[in-house]
């Protein structure tokens, strides 16, 4: 599967390596092409997954601010709920095409 922003593949991995949580595909950290990502100061909290951190996604001269997120330290019990450790797996807002 690929995550594409502004015509550029910014993450890529076989589907079996991804995790689907609440309708979003989460890419493993090593599937993300780091040159397109910049950490931001934004943090939000999911009541069951924990605190999310965000990346700006930049490609071909355009930036999608806070367009990707990940959980650096998932909340206790959340990994068991998902049945796979999703620490640092990266998900995207719908403006980034995942297929």
N, CA, C and O atoms as CSV, one atom per row, in Angstrom:
chain,resi,resn,atom,element,x,y,z
A,1,UNK,N,N,0.849,-1.184,0.000
A,1,UNK,CA,C,0.000,0.000,0.000
A,1,UNK,C,C,0.886,1.236,0.000
A,1,UNK,O,O,2.030,1.205,0.453
A,2,UNK,N,N,0.334,2.313,-0.514
A,2,UNK,CA,C,1.078,3.572,-0.598
A,2,UNK,C,C,0.259,4.712,-0.026
A,2,UNK,O,O,-0.966,4.742,-0.145
A,3,UNK,N,N,0.958,5.650,0.598
A,3,UNK,CA,C,0.372,6.926,0.993
A,3,UNK,C,C,0.965,7.967,0.054
A,3,UNK,O,O,2.184,8.094,-0.055
A,4,UNK,N,N,0.089,8.714,-0.625
A,4,UNK,CA,C,0.541,9.680,-1.627
A,4,UNK,C,C,0.030,11.067,-1.284
A,4,UNK,O,O,-1.157,11.263,-1.024
A,5,UNK,N,N,0.946,12.023,-1.286
A,5,UNK,CA,C,0.584,13.423,-1.060
A,5,UNK,C,C,1.152,14.241,-2.213
A,5,UNK,O,O,2.345,14.168,-2.510
A,6,UNK,N,N,0.300,15.009,-2.851
A,6,UNK,CA,C,0.723,15.918,-3.921
A,6,UNK,C,C,1.474,15.172,-5.030
A,6,UNK,O,O,2.435,15.689,-5.600
A,7,UNK,N,N,1.019,13.953,-5.324
A,7,UNK,CA,C,1.605,13.164,-6.397
A,7,UNK,C,C,2.878,12.415,-6.044
A,7,UNK,O,O,3.493,11.801,-6.915
A,8,UNK,N,N,3.284,12.456,-4.777
A,8,UNK,CA,C,4.528,11.815,-4.340
A,8,UNK,C,C,4.206,10.730,-3.311
A,8,UNK,O,O,3.428,10.962,-2.386
A,9,UNK,N,N,4.799,9.556,-3.472
A,9,UNK,CA,C,4.630,8.477,-2.497
A,9,UNK,C,C,5.473,8.825,-1.265
A,9,UNK,O,O,6.698,8.918,-1.344
A,10,UNK,N,N,4.796,9.016,-0.122
A,10,UNK,CA,C,5.483,9.423,1.104
A,10,UNK,C,C,5.632,8.278,2.105
A,10,UNK,O,O,6.388,8.380,3.071
A,11,UNK,N,N,4.897,7.182,1.862
A,11,UNK,CA,C,5.018,5.973,2.693
A,11,UNK,C,C,4.577,4.788,1.842
A,11,UNK,O,O,3.689,4.900,0.997
A,12,UNK,N,N,5.231,3.636,2.090
A,12,UNK,CA,C,4.904,2.462,1.293
A,12,UNK,C,C,5.267,1.198,2.064
A,12,UNK,O,O,6.353,1.085,2.632
A,13,UNK,N,N,4.320,0.240,2.069
A,13,UNK,CA,C,4.550,-1.042,2.746
A,13,UNK,C,C,3.492,-2.030,2.281
A,13,UNK,O,O,2.419,-1.628,1.831
A,14,UNK,N,N,3.790,-3.333,2.388
A,14,UNK,CA,C,2.761,-4.334,2.093
A,14,UNK,C,C,1.591,-4.187,3.069
A,14,UNK,O,O,1.793,-3.852,4.236
A,15,UNK,N,N,0.386,-4.434,2.597
A,15,UNK,CA,C,-0.799,-4.267,3.442
A,15,UNK,C,C,-0.701,-5.050,4.740
A,15,UNK,O,O,-1.177,-4.584,5.776
A,16,UNK,N,N,-0.087,-6.242,4.705
A,16,UNK,CA,C,-0.010,-7.052,5.920
A,16,UNK,C,C,0.881,-6.417,6.994
A,16,UNK,O,O,0.838,-6.830,8.153
A,17,UNK,N,N,1.683,-5.426,6.621
A,17,UNK,CA,C,2.522,-4.729,7.597
A,17,UNK,C,C,1.812,-3.540,8.240
A,17,UNK,O,O,2.276,-3.010,9.249
A,18,UNK,N,N,0.687,-3.121,7.658
A,18,UNK,CA,C,-0.065,-1.990,8.180
A,18,UNK,C,C,-1.047,-2.453,9.244
A,18,UNK,O,O,-1.349,-3.642,9.355
A,19,UNK,N,N,-1.537,-1.505,10.020
A,19,UNK,CA,C,-2.562,-1.773,11.029
A,19,UNK,C,C,-3.732,-0.833,10.746
A,19,UNK,O,O,-3.535,0.367,10.554
A,20,UNK,N,N,-4.940,-1.376,10.720
A,20,UNK,CA,C,-6.124,-0.536,10.518
A,20,UNK,C,C,-6.791,-0.302,11.865
A,20,UNK,O,O,-7.204,-1.244,12.542
A,21,UNK,N,N,-6.891,0.977,12.246
A,21,UNK,CA,C,-7.499,1.369,13.511
A,21,UNK,C,C,-8.537,2.440,13.213
A,21,UNK,O,O,-8.218,3.482,12.642
A,22,UNK,N,N,-9.772,2.180,13.600
A,22,UNK,CA,C,-10.872,3.138,13.422
A,22,UNK,C,C,-10.932,3.671,11.987
A,22,UNK,O,O,-11.164,4.861,11.773
A,23,UNK,N,N,-10.725,2.793,11.017
A,23,UNK,CA,C,-10.843,3.174,9.614
A,23,UNK,C,C,-9.603,3.795,8.999
A,23,UNK,O,O,-9.593,4.086,7.803
A,24,UNK,N,N,-8.558,4.006,9.785
A,24,UNK,CA,C,-7.315,4.600,9.279
A,24,UNK,C,C,-6.226,3.541,9.181
A,24,UNK,O,O,-6.049,2.728,10.089
A,25,UNK,N,N,-5.501,3.561,8.073
A,25,UNK,CA,C,-4.350,2.681,7.911
A,25,UNK,C,C,-3.133,3.319,8.563
A,25,UNK,O,O,-2.821,4.480,8.298
A,26,UNK,N,N,-2.455,2.576,9.405
A,26,UNK,CA,C,-1.245,3.036,10.081
A,26,UNK,C,C,-0.044,2.311,9.468
A,26,UNK,O,O,0.014,1.081,9.450
A,27,UNK,N,N,0.909,3.094,8.969
A,27,UNK,CA,C,2.113,2.553,8.343
A,27,UNK,C,C,3.208,2.370,9.385
A,27,UNK,O,O,3.373,3.214,10.266
A,28,UNK,N,N,3.964,1.266,9.292
A,28,UNK,CA,C,5.074,1.088,10.227
A,28,UNK,C,C,6.112,2.198,10.047
A,28,UNK,O,O,6.254,2.745,8.953
A,29,UNK,N,N,6.830,2.528,11.110
A,29,UNK,CA,C,7.791,3.642,11.036
A,29,UNK,C,C,8.802,3.501,9.902
A,29,UNK,O,O,9.173,4.503,9.291
A,30,UNK,N,N,9.255,2.291,9.608
A,30,UNK,CA,C,10.266,2.133,8.556
A,30,UNK,C,C,9.682,2.226,7.144
A,30,UNK,O,O,10.427,2.188,6.165
A,31,UNK,N,N,8.354,2.349,7.032
A,31,UNK,CA,C,7.708,2.505,5.724
A,31,UNK,C,C,7.571,3.966,5.315
A,31,UNK,O,O,7.261,4.278,4.166
A,32,UNK,N,N,7.808,4.858,6.277
A,32,UNK,CA,C,7.655,6.291,6.053
A,32,UNK,C,C,8.945,6.854,5.466
A,32,UNK,O,O,10.036,6.593,5.974
A,33,UNK,N,N,8.809,7.622,4.399
A,33,UNK,CA,C,9.977,8.254,3.765
A,33,UNK,C,C,10.240,9.575,4.485
A,33,UNK,O,O,9.609,10.594,4.205
A,34,UNK,N,N,11.185,9.528,5.417
A,34,UNK,CA,C,11.410,10.618,6.368
A,34,UNK,C,C,11.665,11.980,5.732
A,34,UNK,O,O,11.384,13.008,6.347
A,35,UNK,N,N,12.186,12.002,4.525
A,35,UNK,CA,C,12.492,13.292,3.889
A,35,UNK,C,C,11.239,14.139,3.639
A,35,UNK,O,O,11.348,15.338,3.381
A,36,UNK,N,N,10.060,13.531,3.712
A,36,UNK,CA,C,8.817,14.262,3.474
A,36,UNK,C,C,8.102,14.684,4.752
A,36,UNK,O,O,7.030,15.285,4.690
A,37,UNK,N,N,8.683,14.376,5.906
A,37,UNK,CA,C,8.016,14.601,7.189
A,37,UNK,C,C,8.827,15.514,8.102
A,37,UNK,O,O,10.046,15.389,8.218
A,38,UNK,N,N,8.111,16.438,8.749
A,38,UNK,CA,C,8.718,17.328,9.729
A,38,UNK,C,C,7.861,17.293,10.989
A,38,UNK,O,O,6.658,17.543,10.908
A,39,UNK,N,N,8.436,16.992,12.148
A,39,UNK,CA,C,7.647,16.991,13.383
A,39,UNK,C,C,7.065,18.371,13.667
A,39,UNK,O,O,7.674,19.393,13.351
A,40,UNK,N,N,5.871,18.384,14.272
A,40,UNK,CA,C,5.250,19.649,14.666
A,40,UNK,C,C,5.071,19.657,16.184
A,40,UNK,O,O,5.370,18.675,16.863
A,41,UNK,N,N,4.584,20.768,16.695
A,41,UNK,CA,C,4.339,20.890,18.133
A,41,UNK,C,C,2.934,20.450,18.534
A,41,UNK,O,O,2.600,20.450,19.719
A,42,UNK,N,N,2.109,20.076,17.557
A,42,UNK,CA,C,0.731,19.699,17.863
A,42,UNK,C,C,0.677,18.337,18.555
A,42,UNK,O,O,1.377,17.397,18.178
A,43,UNK,N,N,-0.168,18.260,19.570
A,43,UNK,CA,C,-0.459,17.010,20.267
A,43,UNK,C,C,-1.956,16.991,20.558
A,43,UNK,O,O,-2.533,18.003,20.957
A,44,UNK,N,N,-2.569,15.846,20.356
A,44,UNK,CA,C,-3.972,15.661,20.725
A,44,UNK,C,C,-4.056,14.375,21.532
A,44,UNK,O,O,-3.117,13.579,21.553
A,45,UNK,N,N,-5.184,14.179,22.192
A,45,UNK,CA,C,-5.328,12.993,23.021
A,45,UNK,C,C,-6.559,12.206,22.615
A,45,UNK,O,O,-7.659,12.748,22.507
A,46,UNK,N,N,-6.353,10.924,22.393
A,46,UNK,CA,C,-7.444,9.976,22.180
A,46,UNK,C,C,-7.682,9.291,23.516
A,46,UNK,O,O,-6.730,8.860,24.167
A,47,UNK,N,N,-8.924,9.185,23.929
A,47,UNK,CA,C,-9.215,8.632,25.259
A,47,UNK,C,C,-8.718,7.209,25.435
A,47,UNK,O,O,-8.474,6.788,26.566
A,48,UNK,N,N,-8.558,6.444,24.342
A,48,UNK,CA,C,-8.100,5.069,24.530
A,48,UNK,C,C,-6.737,4.774,23.921
A,48,UNK,O,O,-6.081,3.817,24.331
A,49,UNK,N,N,-6.288,5.585,22.936
A,49,UNK,CA,C,-4.963,5.338,22.339
A,49,UNK,C,C,-3.861,6.148,23.015
A,49,UNK,O,O,-2.700,5.739,23.012
A,50,UNK,N,N,-4.218,7.290,23.593
A,50,UNK,CA,C,-3.217,8.117,24.267
A,50,UNK,C,C,-2.944,9.410,23.524
A,50,UNK,O,O,-3.781,9.892,22.761
A,51,UNK,N,N,-1.750,9.973,23.757
A,51,UNK,CA,C,-1.388,11.257,23.157
A,51,UNK,C,C,-0.743,11.047,21.786
A,51,UNK,O,O,0.225,10.300,21.643
A,52,UNK,N,N,-1.304,11.723,20.787
A,52,UNK,CA,C,-0.775,11.664,19.422
A,52,UNK,C,C,0.156,12.837,19.178
A,52,UNK,O,O,-0.068,13.941,19.673
A,53,UNK,N,N,1.200,12.582,18.409
A,53,UNK,CA,C,2.100,13.614,17.915
A,53,UNK,C,C,1.889,13.711,16.406
A,53,UNK,O,O,1.364,12.782,15.792
A,54,UNK,N,N,2.298,14.835,15.807
A,54,UNK,CA,C,1.989,15.096,14.405
A,54,UNK,C,C,3.210,15.444,13.577
A,54,UNK,O,O,4.237,15.891,14.087
A,55,UNK,N,N,3.057,15.222,12.267
A,55,UNK,CA,C,4.044,15.622,11.277
A,55,UNK,C,C,3.382,16.514,10.232
A,55,UNK,O,O,2.214,16.326,9.891
A,56,UNK,N,N,4.144,17.489,9.728
A,56,UNK,CA,C,3.789,18.129,8.468
A,56,UNK,C,C,4.258,17.191,7.371
A,56,UNK,O,O,5.306,16.556,7.496
A,57,UNK,N,N,3.482,17.102,6.294
A,57,UNK,CA,C,3.850,16.280,5.143
A,57,UNK,C,C,4.119,17.234,3.986
A,57,UNK,O,O,3.223,17.970,3.573
A,58,UNK,N,N,5.346,17.232,3.454
A,58,UNK,CA,C,5.735,18.145,2.379
A,58,UNK,C,C,6.224,17.369,1.170
A,58,UNK,O,O,7.048,16.463,1.288
A,59,UNK,N,N,5.698,17.740,-0.007
A,59,UNK,CA,C,6.123,17.098,-1.249
A,59,UNK,C,C,5.831,18.021,-2.421
A,59,UNK,O,O,4.786,18.669,-2.473
A,60,UNK,N,N,6.752,18.072,-3.345
A,60,UNK,CA,C,6.596,18.836,-4.580
A,60,UNK,C,C,6.167,20.283,-4.316
A,60,UNK,O,O,5.300,20.822,-5.003
A,61,UNK,N,N,6.788,20.894,-3.315
A,61,UNK,CA,C,6.567,22.313,-3.050
A,61,UNK,C,C,5.354,22.662,-2.224
A,61,UNK,O,O,5.101,23.842,-1.984
A,62,UNK,N,N,4.586,21.670,-1.774
A,62,UNK,CA,C,3.416,21.954,-0.950
A,62,UNK,C,C,3.513,21.210,0.378
A,62,UNK,O,O,4.079,20.120,0.461
A,63,UNK,N,N,2.947,21.829,1.412
A,63,UNK,CA,C,2.968,21.243,2.753
A,63,UNK,C,C,1.554,21.071,3.274
A,63,UNK,O,O,0.737,21.989,3.206
A,64,UNK,N,N,1.276,19.891,3.793
A,64,UNK,CA,C,0.021,19.604,4.483
A,64,UNK,C,C,0.355,19.654,5.968
A,64,UNK,O,O,0.928,18.712,6.516
A,65,UNK,N,N,-0.003,20.750,6.611
A,65,UNK,CA,C,0.334,20.933,8.017
A,65,UNK,C,C,-0.425,19.933,8.891
A,65,UNK,O,O,-1.641,19.776,8.778
A,66,UNK,N,N,0.325,19.266,9.758
A,66,UNK,CA,C,-0.236,18.286,10.689
A,66,UNK,C,C,-1.043,17.211,9.962
A,66,UNK,O,O,-2.069,16.753,10.464
A,67,UNK,N,N,-0.579,16.814,8.789
A,67,UNK,CA,C,-1.303,15.863,7.955
A,67,UNK,C,C,-1.119,14.414,8.334
A,67,UNK,O,O,-1.809,13.545,7.800
A,68,UNK,N,N,-0.199,14.130,9.250
A,68,UNK,CA,C,0.040,12.752,9.674
A,68,UNK,C,C,0.221,12.734,11.185
A,68,UNK,O,O,0.699,13.700,11.780
A,69,UNK,N,N,-0.167,11.623,11.791
A,69,UNK,CA,C,-0.014,11.512,13.245
A,69,UNK,C,C,0.448,10.116,13.641
A,69,UNK,O,O,0.370,9.164,12.864
A,70,UNK,N,N,0.928,10.029,14.872
A,70,UNK,CA,C,1.417,8.760,15.412
A,70,UNK,C,C,1.347,8.810,16.927
A,70,UNK,O,O,1.188,9.878,17.518
A,71,UNK,N,N,1.466,7.659,17.542
A,71,UNK,CA,C,1.432,7.551,19.001
A,71,UNK,C,C,2.786,7.058,19.496
A,71,UNK,O,O,3.084,5.868,19.390
A,72,UNK,N,N,3.623,7.969,20.045
A,72,UNK,CA,C,4.943,7.547,20.507
A,72,UNK,C,C,4.894,6.646,21.742
A,72,UNK,O,O,5.793,5.832,21.952
A,73,UNK,N,N,3.850,6.790,22.556
A,73,UNK,CA,C,3.680,5.954,23.743
A,73,UNK,C,C,2.198,5.647,23.914
A,73,UNK,O,O,1.503,6.336,24.662
A,74,UNK,N,N,1.704,4.606,23.219
A,74,UNK,CA,C,0.285,4.285,23.345
A,74,UNK,C,C,-0.133,4.054,24.798
A,74,UNK,O,O,0.639,3.562,25.621
A,75,UNK,N,N,-1.357,4.419,25.075
A,75,UNK,CA,C,-1.917,4.289,26.416
A,75,UNK,C,C,-1.987,2.816,26.828
A,75,UNK,O,O,-2.213,1.940,25.994
A,76,UNK,N,N,-1.793,2.557,28.107
A,76,UNK,CA,C,-1.883,1.189,28.638
A,76,UNK,C,C,-3.195,0.548,28.200
A,76,UNK,O,O,-4.262,1.149,28.319
A,77,UNK,N,N,-3.105,-0.667,27.697
A,77,UNK,CA,C,-4.276,-1.412,27.267
A,77,UNK,C,C,-4.638,-1.230,25.799
A,77,UNK,O,O,-5.371,-2.045,25.238
A,78,UNK,N,N,-4.128,-0.164,25.168
A,78,UNK,CA,C,-4.511,0.097,23.770
A,78,UNK,C,C,-3.871,-0.893,22.800
A,78,UNK,O,O,-4.499,-1.290,21.818
A,79,UNK,N,N,-2.641,-1.290,23.062
A,79,UNK,CA,C,-1.968,-2.260,22.184
A,79,UNK,C,C,-2.712,-3.596,22.239
A,79,UNK,O,O,-2.883,-4.261,21.217
A,80,UNK,N,N,-3.146,-3.979,23.424
A,80,UNK,CA,C,-3.903,-5.221,23.566
A,80,UNK,C,C,-5.239,-5.129,22.826
A,80,UNK,O,O,-5.700,-6.108,22.241
A,81,UNK,N,N,-5.843,-3.966,22.856
A,81,UNK,CA,C,-7.125,-3.760,22.160
A,81,UNK,C,C,-6.956,-3.898,20.650
A,81,UNK,O,O,-7.812,-4.474,19.979
A,82,UNK,N,N,-5.853,-3.372,20.112
A,82,UNK,CA,C,-5.574,-3.426,18.680
A,82,UNK,C,C,-4.984,-4.783,18.287
A,82,UNK,O,O,-5.072,-5.199,17.132
A,83,UNK,N,N,-4.389,-5.457,19.256
A,83,UNK,CA,C,-3.757,-6.763,19.067
A,83,UNK,C,C,-2.435,-6.687,18.307
A,83,UNK,O,O,-1.953,-7.690,17.782
A,84,UNK,N,N,-1.860,-5.497,18.253
A,84,UNK,CA,C,-0.541,-5.308,17.649
A,84,UNK,C,C,0.017,-3.990,18.160
A,84,UNK,O,O,-0.713,-3.012,18.320
A,85,UNK,N,N,1.312,-3.976,18.413
A,85,UNK,CA,C,1.955,-2.750,18.910
A,85,UNK,C,C,2.014,-1.716,17.790
A,85,UNK,O,O,2.704,-1.920,16.791
A,86,UNK,N,N,1.297,-0.613,17.953
A,86,UNK,CA,C,1.251,0.441,16.941
A,86,UNK,C,C,2.108,1.654,17.313
A,86,UNK,O,O,1.927,2.734,16.751
A,87,UNK,N,N,3.033,1.482,18.250
A,87,UNK,CA,C,3.931,2.567,18.643
A,87,UNK,C,C,4.649,3.135,17.416
A,87,UNK,O,O,5.287,2.398,16.664
A,88,UNK,N,N,4.540,4.432,17.226
A,88,UNK,CA,C,5.187,5.188,16.146
A,88,UNK,C,C,4.680,4.840,14.742
A,88,UNK,O,O,5.248,5.320,13.761
A,89,UNK,N,N,3.642,4.030,14.617
A,89,UNK,CA,C,3.018,3.818,13.310
A,89,UNK,C,C,2.351,5.126,12.887
A,89,UNK,O,O,1.813,5.848,13.727
A,90,UNK,N,N,2.383,5.431,11.598
A,90,UNK,CA,C,1.936,6.734,11.093
A,90,UNK,C,C,0.647,6.590,10.294
A,90,UNK,O,O,0.544,5.738,9.411
A,91,UNK,N,N,-0.336,7.433,10.611
A,91,UNK,CA,C,-1.607,7.497,9.893
A,91,UNK,C,C,-1.737,8.879,9.259
A,91,UNK,O,O,-1.013,9.812,9.607
A,92,UNK,N,N,-2.673,8.987,8.323
A,92,UNK,CA,C,-2.823,10.217,7.544
A,92,UNK,C,C,-4.283,10.668,7.489
A,92,UNK,O,O,-5.207,9.858,7.560
A,93,UNK,N,N,-4.461,11.980,7.361
A,93,UNK,CA,C,-5.785,12.520,7.084
A,93,UNK,C,C,-6.189,12.165,5.655
A,93,UNK,O,O,-5.322,11.877,4.830
A,94,UNK,N,N,-7.487,12.179,5.345
A,94,UNK,CA,C,-7.952,11.713,4.027
A,94,UNK,C,C,-7.376,12.470,2.824
A,94,UNK,O,O,-7.422,11.962,1.704
A,95,UNK,N,N,-6.843,13.660,3.034
A,95,UNK,CA,C,-6.236,14.397,1.914
A,95,UNK,C,C,-5.000,13.684,1.373
A,95,UNK,O,O,-4.594,13.919,0.235
A,96,UNK,N,N,-4.406,12.821,2.180
A,96,UNK,CA,C,-3.296,11.976,1.726
A,96,UNK,C,C,-3.948,10.673,1.277
A,96,UNK,O,O,-4.605,9.991,2.063
A,97,UNK,N,N,-3.759,10.346,0.024
A,97,UNK,CA,C,-4.378,9.145,-0.543
A,97,UNK,C,C,-3.650,7.895,-0.056
A,97,UNK,O,O,-2.427,7.795,-0.160
A,98,UNK,N,N,-4.426,6.936,0.481
A,98,UNK,CA,C,-3.853,5.653,0.909
A,98,UNK,C,C,-4.578,4.555,0.131
A,98,UNK,O,O,-5.791,4.377,0.240
A,99,UNK,N,N,-3.791,3.832,-0.654
A,99,UNK,CA,C,-4.393,2.752,-1.464
A,99,UNK,C,C,-3.342,1.707,-1.767
A,99,UNK,O,O,-3.633,0.715,-2.435
